[in-house]
């Protein structure tokens, strides 16, 4: 969607959310634990995913490494066929606005994953959601 966000970008993201919800429900109904990995604002969760998961236990988890950690992780990615530094500025901008929005919504589990390995991050997610009551999206 970069460098310019358009109406077509919005349309394609909405279709992506719809497809994600359909796929997640298929797997959840089959008994799988499902994780949706997406950079998404709380209002987009409510608008695009809110009614999709009423039959499932849902936790909203925000992995929030520091902005420099996020930029470094992006720079270290090997699965992109473009210069990932192109995303430095959007990461900087999104990091603050996304953090501010999610911190205002008490339904989110917020984890600073700056110094956590993948396994430690999973353990922290499990620890923080184990006794947490589920919330509506």
N, C-alpha and C positions, 0 to 999 in steps of 0.2 A: 503493500500500500504506500510505499514511500517513493518519492519525496512528497507527493501530494495526496491527501485523502479526498476521495470523490464520492458521489452518490453511488457509483458502481462499486467502489470499495465497500461501502456500507452494505449494499445488497449482497455481495459475495461473502462478507463476514456473517451476515444473517443466515445465509444458506449453509455456511460452515457450522454455525452453532446448531442449526436444525439437524444436519447430518450427524454431528457429534452426539447429540441427544438420542437420536434413533439408534446409533451403534451402541452407545453406552447402555441403553435399555435392553437391547437384545442380549448383550453379555451379562448384565445384571440378572435378568430373568432366567438365564441359564446357570446362575449360581456363582458367577465370578465377581470378585471385588474389582471395581472399576475406578480408575483414576483419569480424570480429564485434566490434561496439562495445557493450560492456556493462560496467556496474559489477558485478564478480563476485569473490567470494572464492576463493582457491585450492582449498578443499575443495569448493566448488560446481562448479568447473571439473572436478575429478576425478570427482565424483559424476554430474554431468549431461552432461558433454561428453567425458570421458576416453576412452571406447571408440568414440566416433563418428567419429574422424578418423585411424584407424590407417593408412589408405592415402595420407594426405597429409602433406606437410611442414607442421609447425605451429610457430609461435613465439608465446609468450605475452609480450605487451608491456603494461607498465603505464605509462600517461601520468600523471605525478604533478606537476601544478602545485601551488604552495603553496595552502593552504586559502583564503587571501584572494583569490587569483587565481581559484580555482574558484567561490567565492561571487560574485565580480564577473562572471565569465562567465555564471553562471546568471542573475544579475540583468539582464544585457544581452540575454538571449534574447527574441526577439520571436515565437517559435512556440508559446507557451503561452497558454492562455486563462484563466489564474489568476495571482494575485500570486506571482511566483517567490520572493519573500522567505520564503514559507511553507517553502521547502526549506533555508533558511540553517542551522537547527539540525541537521537530518539530515546535511547536507554536513559540518558541523563534526564530528559524531559518527563518521560513516563514514570520513572522511578519515584519522583516526588509526588506527582499527582495521583498515581495509583496507591502509594502508601498512605497519603492523606485520606483518600476516599475509603480505603479498607479499614483504617484505624477508627473511622467514625461509625463503622458497622460492627456492633458487638457480637455478631454471629460468626465471625471469622476466627479461626485459630491462626495466630501469627507466629512464625518461627524465623528467627534470624539464622539463616543457614550459611553465613559467611565462612565459618570455621568448621563446618560439618562435612564429613564424607557422605556419599550416597547412603551407605548403610546406617550411619548415625542419623541422617535426615529421616529415613524411614522409621527408625526407632523413636525418634522424637514425635513424628506425626502420630504413631500408634499410641505413645504415652499420653499425648495431649488430647486425643480423641477417645481414648478408652472409656473414660467416665463422663464425658461431656454429653449432655442431652442433645439430641438432634434438633435442628432448626429448620424452619421453612426457608426455601431459597428466596 
